[in-house]
């Protein structure tokens, strides 16, 4: 692989789902081969794969494995329904997980036979992976037009090929801007406690030859104060109908800082991440992860034994702090509710 847009963290080979184990990057590139949907649900929960679009694609393949297992039983539809509940329970915040699972379930329920369902769900998973890459590339082109001709771009967590089927959401916008000739320098937050920025975004940027600095999350305000940041761009795991956006913990802080320093704050995400049934961000369930993730770093204790921890994995950025939401069908601007609905209805916007 000569460039990061060729990185693929998800693939299907010989009846198995192959996932690049992102917990081990950048030190090791290890692939897990999974043939049981239960193992796939565990992989989602344990962060083998992460990033809302990638989780959705993985869930689609998990459902394909589940229907294949269930198809030999007379009650295959009931078994598949149970499997869907197990898959959706793996992580609560990213809407793509439930969206992809429910879409596969509806497809299975419309099939005449179990055999037809097996073929249909596998093909749908393949299509979702292919379409996600194409959608990311379109999103990148829309978003690149919003970036300055030159300057510093701050991003948080990992939103690249590893978090999607390929290319990326927020990082895809950055890639598209660079490809268009823009002179951009990227500042990547390390993203505690899982260090997705330090381990994954830095790995992708380095492979792609994009100029960047890695910085501690707490350095963001200083970088803005020094005039080094000209735009902030992040992804999202769930966007409410009004534009409130749930993303990796620390995103809300960046949005507040960006508003204070009069820096545009962009969210890049596919329309599948928009939960139109969720009126606003107040209803988004925020996943609380194990204390050990904060108590330890790279296997080493960094806090006193037995200390109590709060470890929310996400926070919600109010729509009032978001300059624009970039999707594969165009750019939504405030008021987001009408703009996102228009894009979802097929009305393309620039």
C-alpha positions as CSV (number, residue, x, y, z in Angstrom):
1,X,0.0,0.0,0.0
2,X,1.6,3.2,-1.2
3,X,-0.9,5.7,0.0
4,X,-3.3,5.9,2.9
5,X,-6.4,6.0,0.7
6,X,-5.6,2.4,-0.1
7,X,-5.7,1.4,3.6
8,X,-8.6,-1.0,4.2
9,X,-9.3,-2.1,7.8
10,X,-12.2,-4.3,6.8
11,X,-12.3,-7.1,4.2
12,X,-14.2,-10.3,3.4
13,X,-12.1,-13.4,2.5
14,X,-13.3,-17.0,2.1
15,X,-16.4,-16.7,4.2
16,X,-14.7,-14.8,7.0
17,X,-14.7,-11.2,8.1
18,X,-11.2,-9.9,8.4
19,X,-10.6,-6.9,10.7
20,X,-7.3,-5.0,11.2
21,X,-6.9,-5.0,15.0
22,X,-6.6,-1.2,15.7
23,X,-5.8,-1.8,19.3
24,X,-2.3,-2.9,18.2
25,X,-1.5,-0.1,15.8
26,X,1.0,1.4,15.1
27,X,3.3,-1.2,16.6
28,X,1.7,-4.2,15.0
29,X,-0.5,-4.8,11.9
30,X,-2.5,-7.9,12.9
31,X,-5.6,-9.2,11.2
32,X,-8.4,-11.1,13.0
33,X,-10.4,-13.6,11.0
34,X,-13.9,-14.0,12.4
35,X,-16.6,-16.4,11.3
36,X,-19.0,-16.0,14.2
37,X,-21.2,-13.0,14.6
38,X,-20.8,-13.1,18.4
39,X,-17.0,-12.7,18.0
40,X,-17.7,-9.7,15.7
41,X,-19.9,-8.1,18.4
42,X,-17.1,-8.6,20.9
43,X,-14.6,-7.1,18.4
44,X,-16.8,-4.0,18.2
45,X,-17.2,-3.7,21.9
46,X,-13.5,-4.2,22.6
47,X,-12.4,-1.5,20.0
48,X,-10.8,-3.9,17.4
49,X,-12.8,-1.7,15.0
50,X,-14.0,1.8,15.8
51,X,-15.4,4.8,14.0
52,X,-19.1,5.0,13.3
53,X,-19.0,4.2,9.5
54,X,-16.6,1.2,10.1
55,X,-18.8,-0.1,12.9
56,X,-21.8,0.0,10.6
57,X,-20.1,-1.9,7.9
58,X,-18.8,-4.4,10.4
59,X,-22.3,-4.8,11.8
60,X,-23.6,-5.5,8.3
61,X,-21.1,-8.4,7.9
62,X,-21.9,-9.6,11.4
63,X,-25.6,-9.9,10.3
64,X,-24.4,-11.8,7.2
65,X,-22.6,-14.3,9.4
66,X,-25.6,-14.5,11.7
67,X,-28.1,-15.3,9.0
68,X,-25.7,-17.9,7.6
69,X,-25.6,-19.7,11.0
70,X,-29.4,-19.3,11.5
71,X,-30.4,-20.5,8.0
72,X,-30.1,-24.2,8.9
73,X,-32.9,-23.8,11.5
74,X,-36.6,-23.6,10.9
75,X,-36.9,-20.6,13.2
76,X,-34.1,-18.8,11.4
77,X,-35.8,-15.4,11.5
78,X,-36.3,-15.5,15.3
79,X,-32.6,-16.5,15.7
80,X,-31.6,-13.6,13.4
81,X,-33.7,-11.2,15.4
82,X,-31.9,-12.3,18.6
83,X,-28.5,-11.9,16.9
84,X,-29.4,-8.4,15.8
85,X,-30.2,-7.4,19.4
86,X,-26.8,-8.8,20.5
87,X,-25.0,-6.9,17.8
88,X,-26.7,-3.6,18.4
89,X,-25.9,-3.9,22.2
90,X,-22.1,-3.9,21.5
91,X,-21.8,-0.1,21.7
92,X,-24.7,2.3,22.3
93,X,-23.7,5.7,20.9
94,X,-22.8,5.2,17.2
95,X,-26.0,5.3,15.3
96,X,-24.5,3.5,12.3
97,X,-24.4,0.3,14.3
98,X,-28.1,0.1,14.8
99,X,-28.8,1.6,11.3
100,X,-26.8,-1.1,9.5
101,X,-28.1,-3.9,11.7
102,X,-31.8,-2.9,11.2
103,X,-31.3,-2.5,7.5
104,X,-29.9,-6.0,7.2
105,X,-32.7,-7.4,9.4
106,X,-35.4,-5.8,7.2
107,X,-33.7,-7.2,4.1
108,X,-33.8,-10.7,5.6
109,X,-37.4,-10.4,6.6
110,X,-38.3,-9.5,3.0
111,X,-36.6,-12.6,1.7
112,X,-38.7,-15.6,0.6
113,X,-36.3,-18.2,1.9
114,X,-33.3,-18.5,4.3
115,X,-31.1,-19.2,1.4
116,X,-32.1,-16.0,-0.3
117,X,-31.5,-14.1,2.9
118,X,-28.0,-15.4,3.2
119,X,-27.1,-14.3,-0.3
120,X,-28.9,-10.9,0.1
121,X,-27.3,-9.9,3.4
122,X,-23.8,-10.8,2.2
123,X,-24.2,-8.8,-1.0
124,X,-25.6,-5.9,1.0
125,X,-22.6,-5.8,3.3
126,X,-20.3,-5.8,0.2
127,X,-22.3,-2.9,-1.3
128,X,-22.2,-0.9,2.0
129,X,-18.4,-1.2,2.1
130,X,-18.1,-0.1,-1.6
131,X,-20.6,2.7,-1.2
132,X,-19.0,4.0,2.0
133,X,-15.7,4.6,0.2
134,X,-17.4,6.4,-2.7
135,X,-19.4,8.5,-0.3
136,X,-16.3,9.5,1.7
137,X,-14.6,10.6,-1.5
138,X,-17.6,12.8,-2.4
139,X,-17.7,14.1,1.1
140,X,-14.1,15.0,0.8
141,X,-14.7,17.0,-2.3
142,X,-17.5,19.0,-0.8
143,X,-15.5,19.6,2.4
144,X,-12.3,20.6,0.7
145,X,-14.0,23.7,-0.7
146,X,-14.6,24.9,2.8
147,X,-10.9,24.7,3.9
148,X,-8.6,27.7,3.5
149,X,-6.0,27.7,0.7
150,X,-3.3,27.4,3.3
151,X,-3.1,27.2,7.1
152,X,-3.4,24.9,10.0
153,X,-6.3,22.4,10.5
154,X,-7.0,20.8,13.9
155,X,-8.6,17.4,14.0
156,X,-9.6,15.1,16.9
157,X,-9.6,11.3,17.2
158,X,-9.3,9.2,14.0
159,X,-11.6,9.8,11.1
160,X,-9.6,8.3,8.2
161,X,-9.5,5.0,6.4
162,X,-9.4,3.1,9.6
163,X,-12.6,4.6,10.9
164,X,-14.5,4.0,7.6
165,X,-14.6,1.6,4.7
166,X,-11.7,3.7,3.3
167,X,-10.5,7.2,2.7
168,X,-12.2,8.8,5.7
169,X,-14.7,11.5,6.8
170,X,-13.0,14.5,8.4
171,X,-9.6,13.1,7.4
172,X,-11.0,12.4,3.9
173,X,-11.8,16.1,3.7
174,X,-8.2,16.9,4.6
175,X,-6.9,14.4,2.0
176,X,-9.1,16.0,-0.7
177,X,-7.9,19.5,0.3
178,X,-4.3,18.4,0.0
179,X,-5.1,16.7,-3.4
180,X,-6.6,19.9,-4.6
181,X,-3.3,21.7,-4.0
182,X,-4.1,23.4,-0.7
183,X,-1.2,24.0,1.5
184,X,-2.4,22.6,4.8
185,X,-0.6,21.6,8.0
186,X,-2.5,19.3,10.3
187,X,-2.5,19.3,14.1
188,X,-3.7,16.0,15.4
189,X,-5.0,15.7,19.0
190,X,-3.6,12.6,20.7
191,X,-7.1,11.8,21.9
192,X,-7.0,10.3,25.4
193,X,-7.6,7.7,26.7
194,X,-7.4,5.4,23.6
195,X,-4.9,7.7,21.8
196,X,-6.6,7.3,18.4
197,X,-5.0,10.5,17.2
198,X,-1.5,9.5,18.4
199,X,-1.7,5.9,17.2
200,X,-4.0,5.9,14.2
201,X,-4.4,9.4,12.7
202,X,-0.6,10.0,13.0
203,X,0.0,6.6,11.4
204,X,-2.3,7.5,8.4
205,X,-1.0,11.0,8.0
206,X,2.6,9.7,8.0
207,X,1.9,7.0,5.4
208,X,0.2,9.6,3.2
209,X,3.0,12.1,3.5
210,X,0.8,14.9,4.8
211,X,2.6,17.5,7.0
212,X,1.4,17.4,10.6
213,X,2.2,17.8,14.2
214,X,0.9,15.6,17.0
215,X,-0.2,17.5,20.1
216,X,-1.7,16.8,23.5
217,X,-5.4,17.4,23.7
218,X,-4.8,20.2,26.2
219,X,-2.6,22.1,23.8
220,X,-5.5,23.0,21.5
221,X,-6.3,26.3,23.2
222,X,-2.7,27.4,23.0
223,X,-2.4,26.5,19.3
224,X,-5.5,28.6,18.6
225,X,-4.3,31.5,20.7
226,X,-1.0,31.5,18.7
227,X,-2.9,31.8,15.4
228,X,-1.8,28.3,14.1
229,X,-5.3,26.9,13.6
230,X,-7.5,28.1,10.8
231,X,-10.2,25.5,10.9
232,X,-11.3,22.5,13.1
233,X,-12.8,19.4,11.5
234,X,-14.1,16.4,13.3
235,X,-16.3,13.4,12.6
236,X,-19.4,12.2,14.4
237,X,-20.9,9.0,15.8
238,X,-24.5,10.3,16.0
239,X,-26.0,13.6,14.8
240,X,-29.5,14.5,16.1
241,X,-32.1,15.9,13.8
242,X,-31.3,19.5,15.0
243,X,-27.6,19.1,14.2
244,X,-26.3,18.4,17.8
245,X,-23.4,16.0,17.2
246,X,-22.0,13.3,19.4
247,X,-18.3,12.6,18.8
248,X,-15.2,11.4,20.7
249,X,-14.9,12.9,24.2
250,X,-13.1,16.3,23.9
251,X,-14.9,17.4,20.8
252,X,-17.3,19.7,22.7
253,X,-14.3,21.5,24.3
254,X,-12.8,22.1,20.9
255,X,-16.0,23.6,19.6
256,X,-16.2,26.0,22.5
257,X,-12.6,27.0,22.0
258,X,-13.1,27.5,18.2
259,X,-16.1,29.8,18.8
260,X,-14.1,31.9,21.3
261,X,-11.2,32.2,18.8
262,X,-13.6,32.8,15.8
263,X,-12.4,29.6,14.0
264,X,-14.8,27.6,11.8
265,X,-15.8,24.3,13.3
266,X,-16.8,21.6,10.8
267,X,-18.4,18.1,11.3
268,X,-17.9,15.6,8.5
269,X,-20.2,12.5,8.5
270,X,-22.3,10.4,6.2
271,X,-26.1,11.0,6.3
272,X,-26.4,7.5,7.9
273,X,-25.0,9.1,11.0
274,X,-27.9,11.5,11.3
275,X,-30.6,10.1,13.6
276,X,-33.7,11.9,12.4
277,X,-35.7,10.1,15.2
278,X,-33.6,11.9,17.8
279,X,-34.9,15.5,18.1
280,X,-31.7,16.9,19.8
281,X,-28.5,15.7,21.5
282,X,-30.1,15.5,24.9
283,X,-31.4,12.0,24.1
284,X,-28.1,10.6,22.9
285,X,-26.9,7.8,25.1
286,X,-23.2,8.4,26.1
287,X,-21.2,5.3,26.5
288,X,-19.3,5.0,29.7
289,X,-16.2,2.8,29.3
290,X,-14.1,0.9,31.9
291,X,-12.1,2.8,34.4
292,X,-8.9,0.9,33.5
293,X,-8.7,2.8,30.2
294,X,-8.0,6.0,32.2
295,X,-6.1,4.4,35.0
296,X,-3.6,2.8,32.6
297,X,-1.8,3.9,29.4
298,X,-0.1,1.4,27.1
299,X,-0.3,-1.2,29.9
300,X,1.3,1.0,32.5
301,X,-0.5,2.4,35.6
302,X,-0.7,6.2,35.5
303,X,-3.0,6.8,38.5
304,X,-3.1,5.6,42.1
305,X,-4.5,2.1,42.7
306,X,-8.2,2.1,43.3
307,X,-8.8,5.7,42.2
308,X,-12.4,6.3,41.0
309,X,-12.8,7.3,37.3
310,X,-15.3,8.9,35.0
311,X,-14.7,7.7,31.5
312,X,-17.4,8.9,29.0
313,X,-16.4,7.9,25.5
314,X,-18.3,10.7,23.8
315,X,-19.7,14.2,24.3
316,X,-22.3,16.2,22.5
317,X,-21.5,19.4,20.6
318,X,-24.5,21.8,20.4
319,X,-25.5,22.7,16.8
320,X,-25.1,26.4,17.7
321,X,-21.3,25.8,17.8
322,X,-21.1,24.0,14.4
323,X,-20.3,26.1,11.3
324,X,-21.3,23.4,8.8
325,X,-22.0,19.6,8.6
326,X,-20.4,18.0,5.6
327,X,-22.1,15.0,4.1
328,X,-21.8,12.9,0.9
329,X,-24.7,14.8,-0.6
330,X,-23.5,18.3,0.2
331,X,-23.0,20.8,3.0
332,X,-25.6,21.5,5.6
333,X,-25.5,24.9,7.2
334,X,-27.6,26.4,10.1
335,X,-30.6,25.6,10.6
336,X,-29.5,22.1,10.3
337,X,-32.8,20.4,10.8
338,X,-34.2,21.6,7.4
339,X,-30.8,21.4,5.7
340,X,-30.2,17.8,6.8
341,X,-33.7,16.7,5.9
342,X,-33.3,18.3,2.4
343,X,-30.0,16.4,1.9
344,X,-31.6,13.1,3.0
345,X,-34.4,13.7,0.6
346,X,-32.0,13.9,-2.3
347,X,-31.7,17.6,-2.7
348,X,-28.0,18.1,-3.3
349,X,-26.4,21.3,-1.9
350,X,-23.0,23.0,-2.4
